């Protein structure tokens, strides 16, 4: 695959989680989250993006979100449960992207806020239609996702490298 091939980064925030006595890492999805996660999965399928690799935080709520969302996909992509996604800073998220193999065209990250919103915002130097305005106005609610497109190698992913081409929330 050429480094000039358009690539996509899909940033999916976990669905709504319960507030519980468990550790933050072990919080399960709330009922609303269990309803929203498959809807997000269907919307990803409807977008036409075929995910090559999914990197999912090891937190219970992200693993459960992914389990419900991926069930809607015609084919399960290779999935890696990545500890570095939990509580990752913007710099750590970019470093994770930089380590993606160049044979991956479409990468999905299932993670947490504020990281998912910060990463979508940082990578997007431009946007299609009103996607950036909607994301700025509405924040990045649970089960929302953003799609950033760029050309080049994963090693070259940095601030402003991409275009925000899609932004979806369960309230859309």
N, C-alpha and C positions, 0 to 999 in steps of 0.2 A: 504494500500500500504506500502510495506516494505521500510525502509530508505535506503536499499541497491539497490533499483530499480534505474536503470539509469534515470537521469532527464536531461532535455534540457532547456537551456535558449536561446531564439532567440532574438537577438538585432537588431531591424530594425530602421535605421535612416529615418526620414521623407524624402519625395521626395522634389525635387527642388522647392523652394518658390520664390515668387515675392519679389522684393525690393519695398516697398511702403511707403507712408506717415503714414500708420497705425502703431500702436504700434507693437513692435516685436512679442508680443504674438498673435496678430490678423493677421499676414501676411498670405495670401492665397497661394496656390500652383500656380506655373507658368505652362504654357502649357506643358513644358517638364516634370514637376512633375506629371501632370495629366496623362501623357502617361506612365511614369515609375512605378507609384504606382501599377497599376493592373498587370504589368509584374512581379514585386516583389511578389505580391500575388500568381500568377500562379507558380512562381519558388518555393515558400514555399510549395505549394500543391505538386509539383513534387518531393520535397525532402522527402515526406512521413511523415512529422511531423504533428501530430494532436495536435493542441494547445488546452490546457484545460482552460487557463486563459490568457487574453490579458490586459496589463496595458498600457494605452495610455496617453501621456501628454495632458494637456488641451489646448495647443496652437492650433490655427486654422490649421496650416500646418500639424500637426501630426494627428489631427482628420480627416482631409480630406484624408491624405495618408491612414489611416486605413479604412475609408469608401470605398475607391477604391480598396484596397488590399483584404479586407475581402469578397468583392463581388465575388471574384474568388474562394473562399473556399466552399466546399460542405456543411459545417455546420459552423455557426457562433459561435465562442467560447464565453463564458462569458467575458464581457468587462467591465473594470472599468476605468473611466477617472480620472487620478491621477495627481493632482496639483504638487506633489513632484517631478515628472519627469522633469518639466520645470526648466532649469538651474541647474539641480542637480549635485552636486560634486560626485566624485568617492565614497567617504565614504557614502554619502546619498543614492546612487544607491545600494551599498552593503547592507545597512540597510533595504532598501525596499525589496530586495531579501530575507533577513533574516526573514522578516515578512510574507512570502508566506506560506499559509497552506500546510501541508505535503501531502494532498490528490491531490495536483497539480503535475503532472508529467512533463508537457511541458508548460513553461511560455514564453510569448512573451512580450517584452517591445518595445513600439514605442516611440522613443525619439529623442534626439538631440546630436550633437557633441559639444564639445569634449567628452561628457560623454559616448556615445555608444562605441566609439573606445577605450577609456581608460578602460572601464569595460571589453570589450572583451580581451584586452591585459592583464589586471591585473588577470583575472580569469584563463587564459590559461597557464598552466605550460608545456604543450606539444601541438602538433598539428598533424593532419593527413595530409600527403603529404606536399605540399608547401603552405598550407592555411595561416600559420602565416607569411611566407616570403611575400606572395602576399598582405596580409593586411598591413604589415609594409611598403612595397614599395608603395602601392597605396593609403594608408590612408583609410578613411571611407567615401566615397562620398555619396551624397544624394541617397536615395532609396536602399542603400546597406544593407545587413544583414550578421550577423555572428551567428553561432550556437556553443554553448559551452555545452559539455556534462560532467556530474559529477555524482557521487553516494553519497548518504547520505541525510541528512536532509537539508532543506532550511536554518535552523538556523546555519548550519555549513559552509555556503558559505563564502569564504574568498579568498584572493589572492592565486593564484596558485592551486586552488582546481579542475580545470577542464581541458578538452582537447578541443581545437578548432577543430571541425569536419567539418565545412563548412564555407565558406566565399564567398559571391556572390555580384557582383556589376552590375548595368545595362549595363556596357560596356563589360561584360564577353560574 
